[in-house]
Every structure is written in structure tokens, then in C-alpha cells.
């Protein structure tokens, strides 16, 4: 009987002692951590970042890259991370004295780029034909004009350069002036047979293609253009124009 009472007393003491131990020590304590140590956000979009295994109020802070992201609190333990522009940033979460850091990468919106093949598929002649005198002289004058405006040596003065100039039946049908440091204004009005024009990645402030009625492809992105008049280019379809989004394209709606 005495042993039974002693055993009961021991069990009660053990139970009391067990009740005094925090639950976090009875069962393995879960570590306070971030839901993501690395986060990728698309420009203009948001993703949620939160601290796990805590009920304490979390303080959020952008350690670096404030121009790339912004934060908006969501409750006590979470924050919404919004991408502002392409780049990387670091976000810190502080829970009491504990500091947690997340690296955020902001990416640009993916756009499907489909570059159609140049509309002229014929093999360019090595030498312009005899009846191309007007186009040849006009091209030489245009090259000289662009050189005066600061075009680089990459702009070929050799009108027989098949990488930059395409001729068909003695007419100039293609110009490829990508990344040749064109500046100021560019007018191709003298080339009525021009089918395609590449003048992207330059510093043009004005582009006149209103008299190129045969034009079927135009690439003029990455310049300093604010407007583009294609009212006369009836053969130039929407998907054959490569232009910056901020450029106002004037079309003939009739």
C-alpha cells in the first residue's frame, strides 16, 4: 500500500514538472524563417513574402535596391513585394532581435519576339545595275549626310556592300543600318522601291518613310523617336513594324 502511494506521488510530481516545461521544448521547436530566401518578381507584379513559425509582429525593411522594389505590409508577419524595374534588391525581416534576409530579383515582362524574314528573298546583285543611277546617287548623298551628322565608320560608304544594301533589278530595295550611330533625322524618300529598312539601335529623333509606299518591313526600335507616320505605307502591316512602345504611330484609318 505504501509503495502504491509512493508511485502515485512520483507520477504526480513528474506530471507537474512536465507541465512547467514550455511546449516548444517538449516537441522540437520550429525555427523562425522566411518563406523564401530568394524571390523573383516580374516588373509591375507582386509576390508575398512572410515569416514562418512566429506570431510576433515583423518589421520589414529594404536594405538595398529601393528603386527596384516597393513593400506593402500584409498582416503581422507578411509583406507584398512589388517589382518596379529590372534589378536586384535585399529585404530584411526583423522578429525581435532576429534578422532574416531575402534577395529579390526583378525581371522585365517577357514579350514574344517574332522577327519575320526580310520580305525580299532574292539574292542581291553584287553590283547595282545600270538603271539604278538615281537610287545610287541618292544613296551616296544620304550616306554623306548621315556621316556629317555623326554616323560611325560601321555605316558603309560602299553601295555595293551586300550586308547593308540590297539591290534588285537596279533598284535599292533594302537598307540595313543597325547600330551605326545614326543621329538626328533620317529620310528615305528618294527610294520608292524600298521594301525593308532596318535602322534600330541608333539615336534618330525623326524618321520619314512617307514616300516609301513599297515598304513591307520596318525596324526602328531603340532610337529617340516620339512619332512615326505610316499613313502612306499601305503595304506595311502592324506585325511588320518594330518600334518602341512609347512612339506614337500615325496610321491611315480610312
ZADO-1210 file (C-alpha; in nm, 4 decimals, padded with zeros to 6 digits):
<atoms>
<atom x="00.0000" y="00.0000" z="00.0000" code="UNK" pos="1"/>
<atom x="00.2846" y="00.2376" z="00.0879" code="UNK" pos="2"/>
<atom x="00.4626" y="00.1559" z="-00.2384" code="UNK" pos="3"/>
<atom x="00.1460" y="00.2309" z="-00.4304" code="UNK" pos="4"/>
<atom x="00.1175" y="00.5720" z="-00.2656" code="UNK" pos="5"/>
<atom x="00.4844" y="00.6458" z="-00.3364" code="UNK" pos="6"/>
<atom x="00.4416" y="00.5510" z="-00.7009" code="UNK" pos="7"/>
<atom x="00.1350" y="00.7731" z="-00.7320" code="UNK" pos="8"/>
<atom x="00.3191" y="01.0651" z="-00.5736" code="UNK" pos="9"/>
<atom x="00.6107" y="01.0216" z="-00.8159" code="UNK" pos="10"/>
<atom x="00.3771" y="01.0191" z="-01.1164" code="UNK" pos="11"/>
<atom x="00.2019" y="01.3344" z="-00.9960" code="UNK" pos="12"/>
<atom x="00.5351" y="01.5109" z="-00.9441" code="UNK" pos="13"/>
<atom x="00.6539" y="01.4104" z="-01.2894" code="UNK" pos="14"/>
<atom x="00.3317" y="01.5349" z="-01.4463" code="UNK" pos="15"/>
<atom x="00.3630" y="01.8653" z="-01.2641" code="UNK" pos="16"/>
<atom x="00.7240" y="01.9037" z="-01.3784" code="UNK" pos="17"/>
<atom x="00.6295" y="01.8215" z="-01.7356" code="UNK" pos="18"/>
<atom x="00.3597" y="02.0873" z="-01.7316" code="UNK" pos="19"/>
<atom x="00.6158" y="02.3508" z="-01.6346" code="UNK" pos="20"/>
<atom x="00.8314" y="02.2819" z="-01.9423" code="UNK" pos="21"/>
<atom x="00.7432" y="02.5045" z="-02.2442" code="UNK" pos="22"/>
<atom x="00.5714" y="02.3220" z="-02.5286" code="UNK" pos="23"/>
<atom x="00.8456" y="02.4386" z="-02.7635" code="UNK" pos="24"/>
<atom x="01.0920" y="02.2292" z="-02.5629" code="UNK" pos="25"/>
<atom x="00.8678" y="01.9269" z="-02.5317" code="UNK" pos="26"/>
<atom x="00.8201" y="01.8998" z="-02.9046" code="UNK" pos="27"/>
<atom x="01.1085" y="02.0099" z="-03.1263" code="UNK" pos="28"/>
<atom x="01.0913" y="02.3889" z="-03.1670" code="UNK" pos="29"/>
<atom x="01.0235" y="02.5074" z="-03.5217" code="UNK" pos="30"/>
<atom x="01.2762" y="02.7601" z="-03.6425" code="UNK" pos="31"/>
<atom x="01.1606" y="03.1097" z="-03.7318" code="UNK" pos="32"/>
<atom x="01.2394" y="03.1576" z="-04.1017" code="UNK" pos="33"/>
<atom x="01.1356" y="03.3301" z="-04.4215" code="UNK" pos="34"/>
<atom x="00.9051" y="03.1623" z="-04.6709" code="UNK" pos="35"/>
<atom x="01.1685" y="03.2406" z="-04.9379" code="UNK" pos="36"/>
<atom x="01.5376" y="03.3269" z="-04.9126" code="UNK" pos="37"/>
<atom x="01.5340" y="03.4201" z="-05.2806" code="UNK" pos="38"/>
<atom x="01.2381" y="03.5755" z="-05.4618" code="UNK" pos="39"/>
<atom x="01.1875" y="03.6531" z="-05.8316" code="UNK" pos="40"/>
<atom x="00.9302" y="03.9167" z="-05.9228" code="UNK" pos="41"/>
<atom x="00.8160" y="04.0383" z="-06.2638" code="UNK" pos="42"/>
<atom x="00.8165" y="04.4147" z="-06.3210" code="UNK" pos="43"/>
<atom x="00.4750" y="04.5545" z="-06.2255" code="UNK" pos="44"/>
<atom x="00.3747" y="04.2356" z="-06.0387" code="UNK" pos="45"/>
<atom x="00.3780" y="04.1447" z="-05.6680" code="UNK" pos="46"/>
<atom x="00.4642" y="03.8411" z="-05.4585" code="UNK" pos="47"/>
<atom x="00.4096" y="03.7704" z="-05.0901" code="UNK" pos="48"/>
<atom x="00.6986" y="03.7159" z="-04.8500" code="UNK" pos="49"/>
<atom x="00.6294" y="03.6060" z="-04.4934" code="UNK" pos="50"/>
<atom x="00.7985" y="03.4904" z="-04.1743" code="UNK" pos="51"/>
<atom x="00.7074" y="03.1384" z="-04.0662" code="UNK" pos="52"/>
<atom x="00.6657" y="02.9964" z="-03.7157" code="UNK" pos="53"/>
<atom x="00.6083" y="03.3216" z="-03.5294" code="UNK" pos="54"/>
<atom x="00.3148" y="03.5223" z="-03.4016" code="UNK" pos="55"/>
<atom x="00.5232" y="03.8262" z="-03.3217" code="UNK" pos="56"/>
<atom x="00.4910" y="04.1426" z="-03.5260" code="UNK" pos="57"/>
<atom x="00.7530" y="04.1558" z="-03.8011" code="UNK" pos="58"/>
<atom x="00.9325" y="04.4736" z="-03.9066" code="UNK" pos="59"/>
<atom x="01.0192" y="04.4903" z="-04.2770" code="UNK" pos="60"/>
<atom x="01.2942" y="04.6963" z="-04.4382" code="UNK" pos="61"/>
<atom x="01.4567" y="04.7327" z="-04.7816" code="UNK" pos="62"/>
<atom x="01.8310" y="04.7011" z="-04.7241" code="UNK" pos="63"/>
<atom x="01.9308" y="04.7770" z="-05.0831" code="UNK" pos="64"/>
<atom x="01.7704" y="04.8364" z="-05.4223" code="UNK" pos="65"/>
<atom x="01.4881" y="05.0698" z="-05.3197" code="UNK" pos="66"/>
<atom x="01.4498" y="05.1830" z="-05.6809" code="UNK" pos="67"/>
<atom x="01.3756" y="04.8272" z="-05.7922" code="UNK" pos="68"/>
<atom x="01.1038" y="04.7216" z="-05.5439" code="UNK" pos="69"/>
<atom x="00.8411" y="04.8518" z="-05.3025" code="UNK" pos="70"/>
<atom x="00.6920" y="04.6879" z="-04.9917" code="UNK" pos="71"/>
<atom x="00.3352" y="04.6775" z="-04.8611" code="UNK" pos="72"/>
<atom x="00.2556" y="04.5092" z="-04.5276" code="UNK" pos="73"/>
<atom x="00.0075" y="04.2224" z="-04.5183" code="UNK" pos="74"/>
<atom x="-00.0891" y="04.1454" z="-04.1593" code="UNK" pos="75"/>
<atom x="00.1617" y="04.0913" z="-03.8782" code="UNK" pos="76"/>
<atom x="00.4059" y="03.8528" z="-04.0467" code="UNK" pos="77"/>
<atom x="00.3805" y="03.9091" z="-04.4234" code="UNK" pos="78"/>
<atom x="00.4654" y="04.1721" z="-04.6829" code="UNK" pos="79"/>
<atom x="00.3854" y="04.2203" z="-05.0523" code="UNK" pos="80"/>
<atom x="00.6937" y="04.2783" z="-05.2696" code="UNK" pos="81"/>
<atom x="00.6262" y="04.4656" z="-05.5956" code="UNK" pos="82"/>
<atom x="00.8743" y="04.4924" z="-05.8816" code="UNK" pos="83"/>
<atom x="00.9330" y="04.8469" z="-06.0062" code="UNK" pos="84"/>
<atom x="01.2165" y="04.7984" z="-06.2572" code="UNK" pos="85"/>
<atom x="01.4715" y="04.5359" z="-06.3559" code="UNK" pos="86"/>
<atom x="01.7404" y="04.4834" z="-06.0920" code="UNK" pos="87"/>
<atom x="01.8191" y="04.3188" z="-05.7584" code="UNK" pos="88"/>
<atom x="01.7335" y="04.4184" z="-05.4016" code="UNK" pos="89"/>
<atom x="01.7529" y="04.2861" z="-05.0458" code="UNK" pos="90"/>
<atom x="01.4643" y="04.2770" z="-04.7969" code="UNK" pos="91"/>
<atom x="01.5130" y="04.2343" z="-04.4223" code="UNK" pos="92"/>
<atom x="01.2584" y="04.0976" z="-04.1752" code="UNK" pos="93"/>
<atom x="01.3200" y="04.1640" z="-03.8064" code="UNK" pos="94"/>
<atom x="01.1494" y="03.9440" z="-03.5471" code="UNK" pos="95"/>
<atom x="01.2599" y="04.0693" z="-03.2068" code="UNK" pos="96"/>
<atom x="01.6387" y="04.0685" z="-03.2349" code="UNK" pos="97"/>
<atom x="01.6440" y="03.8099" z="-03.5103" code="UNK" pos="98"/>
<atom x="01.7176" y="03.9370" z="-03.8626" code="UNK" pos="99"/>
<atom x="01.6223" y="03.7459" z="-04.1766" code="UNK" pos="100"/>
<atom x="01.7240" y="03.8489" z="-04.5297" code="UNK" pos="101"/>
<atom x="01.5757" y="03.7726" z="-04.8713" code="UNK" pos="102"/>
<atom x="01.7342" y="03.8507" z="-05.2090" code="UNK" pos="103"/>
<atom x="01.4797" y="03.9819" z="-05.4612" code="UNK" pos="104"/>
<atom x="01.5354" y="03.9757" z="-05.8379" code="UNK" pos="105"/>
<atom x="01.3094" y="04.1852" z="-06.0597" code="UNK" pos="106"/>
<atom x="01.2759" y="04.0771" z="-06.4225" code="UNK" pos="107"/>
<atom x="01.1180" y="04.2537" z="-06.7160" code="UNK" pos="108"/>
<atom x="00.7905" y="04.1305" z="-06.8614" code="UNK" pos="109"/>
<atom x="00.8569" y="03.8618" z="-07.1177" code="UNK" pos="110"/>
<atom x="00.7453" y="03.9572" z="-07.4664" code="UNK" pos="111"/>
<atom x="00.7293" y="03.7160" z="-07.7533" code="UNK" pos="112"/>
<atom x="00.9522" y="03.8489" z="-08.0251" code="UNK" pos="113"/>
<atom x="00.8891" y="03.7090" z="-08.3667" code="UNK" pos="114"/>
<atom x="01.1128" y="03.8627" z="-08.6278" code="UNK" pos="115"/>
<atom x="00.9769" y="03.7921" z="-08.9728" code="UNK" pos="116"/>
<atom x="01.2180" y="03.7154" z="-09.2507" code="UNK" pos="117"/>
<atom x="01.3071" y="04.0133" z="-09.4679" code="UNK" pos="118"/>
<atom x="01.0403" y="04.0440" z="-09.7373" code="UNK" pos="119"/>
<atom x="01.2932" y="04.0435" z="-10.0216" code="UNK" pos="120"/>
<atom x="01.4225" y="03.6914" z="-10.0722" code="UNK" pos="121"/>
<atom x="01.6029" y="03.7357" z="-10.3997" code="UNK" pos="122"/>
<atom x="01.9806" y="03.7188" z="-10.3991" code="UNK" pos="123"/>
<atom x="02.1185" y="04.0729" z="-10.4034" code="UNK" pos="124"/>
<atom x="02.3253" y="04.1635" z="-10.7041" code="UNK" pos="125"/>
<atom x="02.6905" y="04.2261" z="-10.6288" code="UNK" pos="126"/>
<atom x="02.6847" y="04.5441" z="-10.8376" code="UNK" pos="127"/>
<atom x="02.3898" y="04.7813" z="-10.8922" code="UNK" pos="128"/>
<atom x="02.2602" y="04.7631" z="-11.2476" code="UNK" pos="129"/>
<atom x="02.2919" y="05.0497" z="-11.4931" code="UNK" pos="130"/>
<atom x="01.9366" y="05.1769" z="-11.4472" code="UNK" pos="131"/>
<atom x="01.9920" y="05.2329" z="-11.0720" code="UNK" pos="132"/>
<atom x="02.1647" y="05.5679" z="-11.1248" code="UNK" pos="133"/>
<atom x="01.9008" y="05.7666" z="-10.9352" code="UNK" pos="134"/>
<atom x="01.8965" y="05.5294" z="-10.6400" code="UNK" pos="135"/>
<atom x="02.2751" y="05.5011" z="-10.6350" code="UNK" pos="136"/>
<atom x="02.3255" y="05.8792" z="-10.6308" code="UNK" pos="137"/>
<atom x="02.0523" y="05.9265" z="-10.3715" code="UNK" pos="138"/>
<atom x="02.2112" y="05.6600" z="-10.1519" code="UNK" pos="139"/>
<atom x="02.5565" y="05.8186" z="-10.1769" code="UNK" pos="140"/>
<atom x="02.4100" y="06.1562" z="-10.0807" code="UNK" pos="141"/>
<atom x="02.2201" y="06.0059" z="-09.7868" code="UNK" pos="142"/>
<atom x="02.5341" y="05.8290" z="-09.6625" code="UNK" pos="143"/>
<atom x="02.7331" y="06.1538" z="-09.6825" code="UNK" pos="144"/>
<atom x="02.4561" y="06.3370" z="-09.4965" code="UNK" pos="145"/>
<atom x="02.4500" y="06.0795" z="-09.2157" code="UNK" pos="146"/>
<atom x="02.8296" y="06.0857" z="-09.1897" code="UNK" pos="147"/>
<atom x="02.8127" y="06.4622" z="-09.1349" code="UNK" pos="148"/>
<atom x="02.5567" y="06.4074" z="-08.8599" code="UNK" pos="149"/>
<atom x="02.7945" y="06.1746" z="-08.6764" code="UNK" pos="150"/>
<atom x="02.7323" y="05.8234" z="-08.8096" code="UNK" pos="151"/>
<atom x="03.0089" y="05.5762" z="-08.7249" code="UNK" pos="152"/>
<atom x="03.2521" y="05.4041" z="-08.9599" code="UNK" pos="153"/>
<atom x="03.0239" y="05.0998" z="-08.9430" code="UNK" pos="154"/>
<atom x="02.7974" y="05.2785" z="-09.1919" code="UNK" pos="155"/>
<atom x="02.9430" y="05.1589" z="-09.5215" code="UNK" pos="156"/>
<atom x="03.0096" y="05.4124" z="-09.7972" code="UNK" pos="157"/>
<atom x="03.0376" y="05.1252" z="-10.0434" code="UNK" pos="158"/>
<atom x="02.6920" y="05.0995" z="-10.2014" code="UNK" pos="159"/>
<atom x="02.7883" y="04.7516" z="-10.3235" code="UNK" pos="160"/>
<atom x="02.8159" y="04.6261" z="-09.9635" code="UNK" pos="161"/>
<atom x="02.5612" y="04.3457" z="-09.9702" code="UNK" pos="162"/>
<atom x="02.5390" y="04.3344" z="-09.5882" code="UNK" pos="163"/>
<atom x="02.3871" y="04.6819" z="-09.5749" code="UNK" pos="164"/>
<atom x="02.2352" y="04.7362" z="-09.9198" code="UNK" pos="165"/>
<atom x="02.0132" y="04.5079" z="-10.1262" code="UNK" pos="166"/>
<atom x="01.9547" y="04.5750" z="-10.4949" code="UNK" pos="167"/>
<atom x="01.7001" y="04.4179" z="-10.7260" code="UNK" pos="168"/>
<atom x="01.6672" y="04.4950" z="-11.0954" code="UNK" pos="169"/>
<atom x="01.8809" y="04.8024" z="-11.0449" code="UNK" pos="170"/>
<atom x="01.6667" y="04.9435" z="-10.7615" code="UNK" pos="171"/>
<atom x="01.7544" y="04.9750" z="-10.3953" code="UNK" pos="172"/>
<atom x="01.5065" y="04.7513" z="-10.2094" code="UNK" pos="173"/>
<atom x="01.6748" y="04.7068" z="-09.8713" code="UNK" pos="174"/>
<atom x="01.8808" y="04.9081" z="-09.6203" code="UNK" pos="175"/>
<atom x="02.0312" y="04.7603" z="-09.3039" code="UNK" pos="176"/>
<atom x="02.1691" y="05.0360" z="-09.0811" code="UNK" pos="177"/>
<atom x="02.1556" y="04.8747" z="-08.7400" code="UNK" pos="178"/>
<atom x="02.3921" y="05.0088" z="-08.4718" code="UNK" pos="179"/>
<atom x="02.5759" y="05.2562" z="-08.6947" code="UNK" pos="180"/>
<atom x="02.5170" y="05.5613" z="-08.4706" code="UNK" pos="181"/>
<atom x="02.2664" y="05.7407" z="-08.6921" code="UNK" pos="182"/>
<atom x="02.1706" y="06.0758" z="-08.5407" code="UNK" pos="183"/>
<atom x="01.9051" y="06.3411" z="-08.5925" code="UNK" pos="184"/>
<atom x="01.6718" y="06.3000" z="-08.8913" code="UNK" pos="185"/>
<atom x="01.6586" y="06.0222" z="-09.1495" code="UNK" pos="186"/>
<atom x="01.4513" y="06.0427" z="-09.4674" code="UNK" pos="187"/>
<atom x="01.4405" y="05.7621" z="-09.7247" code="UNK" pos="188"/>
<atom x="01.2000" y="05.9456" z="-09.9559" code="UNK" pos="189"/>
<atom x="01.4248" y="05.9027" z="-10.2614" code="UNK" pos="190"/>
<atom x="01.3897" y="05.5230" z="-10.2595" code="UNK" pos="191"/>
<atom x="01.0452" y="05.4463" z="-10.3962" code="UNK" pos="192"/>
<atom x="01.1284" y="05.0753" z="-10.4412" code="UNK" pos="193"/>
<atom x="01.2466" y="05.0267" z="-10.0821" code="UNK" pos="194"/>
<atom x="01.0912" y="04.7107" z="-09.9364" code="UNK" pos="195"/>
<atom x="01.2597" y="04.6907" z="-09.5983" code="UNK" pos="196"/>
<atom x="01.4515" y="04.9207" z="-09.3654" code="UNK" pos="197"/>
<atom x="01.6489" y="04.8357" z="-09.0510" code="UNK" pos="198"/>
<atom x="01.7566" y="05.1464" z="-08.8584" code="UNK" pos="199"/>
<atom x="01.7150" y="05.0250" z="-08.4997" code="UNK" pos="200"/>
<atom x="01.9630" y="05.0829" z="-08.2143" code="UNK" pos="201"/>
<atom x="02.0666" y="05.4325" z="-08.3168" code="UNK" pos="202"/>
<atom x="01.9975" y="05.7889" z="-08.1990" code="UNK" pos="203"/>
<atom x="01.7421" y="05.9064" z="-08.4532" code="UNK" pos="204"/>
<atom x="01.4973" y="06.1769" z="-08.3459" code="UNK" pos="205"/>
<atom x="01.2947" y="06.1753" z="-08.6690" code="UNK" pos="206"/>
<atom x="01.2210" y="05.9154" z="-08.9387" code="UNK" pos="207"/>
<atom x="01.0403" y="05.9913" z="-09.2661" code="UNK" pos="208"/>
<atom x="00.9173" y="05.6910" z="-09.4663" code="UNK" pos="209"/>
<atom x="00.6015" y="05.8543" z="-09.6031" code="UNK" pos="210"/>
<atom x="00.7139" y="05.8197" z="-09.9659" code="UNK" pos="211"/>
<atom x="00.8265" y="05.4580" z="-09.9330" code="UNK" pos="212"/>
<atom x="00.4946" y="05.3132" z="-10.0468" code="UNK" pos="213"/>
<atom x="00.6526" y="04.9754" z="-10.1309" code="UNK" pos="214"/>
<atom x="00.7773" y="04.9310" z="-09.7728" code="UNK" pos="215"/>
<atom x="00.6728" y="04.5966" z="-09.6170" code="UNK" pos="216"/>
<atom x="00.9045" y="04.5774" z="-09.3141" code="UNK" pos="217"/>
<atom x="01.0395" y="04.8451" z="-09.0792" code="UNK" pos="218"/>
<atom x="01.2577" y="04.8091" z="-08.7694" code="UNK" pos="219"/>
<atom x="01.3237" y="05.1375" z="-08.5876" code="UNK" pos="220"/>
<atom x="01.3255" y="05.0474" z="-08.2168" code="UNK" pos="221"/>
<atom x="01.5807" y="05.1777" z="-07.9643" code="UNK" pos="222"/>
<atom x="01.6047" y="05.5290" z="-08.1049" code="UNK" pos="223"/>
<atom x="01.4786" y="05.8640" z="-07.9731" code="UNK" pos="224"/>
<atom x="01.1644" y="05.8812" z="-08.1864" code="UNK" pos="225"/>
<atom x="00.8387" y="06.0209" z="-08.0487" code="UNK" pos="226"/>
<atom x="00.6158" y="05.9675" z="-08.3544" code="UNK" pos="227"/>
<atom x="00.6106" y="05.7685" z="-08.6772" code="UNK" pos="228"/>
<atom x="00.3900" y="05.8499" z="-08.9768" code="UNK" pos="229"/>
<atom x="00.2916" y="05.5403" z="-09.1784" code="UNK" pos="230"/>
<atom x="-00.0277" y="05.6782" z="-09.3330" code="UNK" pos="231"/>
<atom x="00.1073" y="05.6259" z="-09.6857" code="UNK" pos="232"/>
<atom x="00.2664" y="05.2863" z="-09.6203" code="UNK" pos="233"/>
<atom x="-00.0354" y="05.0740" z="-09.7068" code="UNK" pos="234"/>
<atom x="00.1716" y="04.7575" z="-09.7539" code="UNK" pos="235"/>
<atom x="00.3300" y="04.7908" z="-09.4081" code="UNK" pos="236"/>
<atom x="00.1263" y="04.5684" z="-09.1754" code="UNK" pos="237"/>
<atom x="00.1159" y="04.6068" z="-08.7968" code="UNK" pos="238"/>
<atom x="00.3208" y="04.2943" z="-08.7283" code="UNK" pos="239"/>
<atom x="00.5915" y="04.4162" z="-08.9668" code="UNK" pos="240"/>
<atom x="00.6683" y="04.7297" z="-08.7635" code="UNK" pos="241"/>
<atom x="00.9272" y="04.7036" z="-08.4869" code="UNK" pos="242"/>
<atom x="00.9060" y="05.0225" z="-08.2854" code="UNK" pos="243"/>
<atom x="00.9335" y="05.1300" z="-07.9209" code="UNK" pos="244"/>
<atom x="00.6098" y="05.1221" z="-07.7216" code="UNK" pos="245"/>
<atom x="00.6222" y="05.4937" z="-07.6403" code="UNK" pos="246"/>
<atom x="00.6338" y="05.6002" z="-08.0064" code="UNK" pos="247"/>
<atom x="00.3038" y="05.7333" z="-08.1426" code="UNK" pos="248"/>
<atom x="00.2338" y="05.5568" z="-08.4722" code="UNK" pos="249"/>
<atom x="00.0122" y="05.7600" z="-08.7058" code="UNK" pos="250"/>
<atom x="-00.1925" y="05.5415" z="-08.9393" code="UNK" pos="251"/>
<atom x="-00.4467" y="05.5971" z="-09.2116" code="UNK" pos="252"/>
<atom x="-00.7750" y="05.4824" z="-09.0572" code="UNK" pos="253"/>
<atom x="-00.9786" y="05.5350" z="-09.3735" code="UNK" pos="254"/>
</atoms>
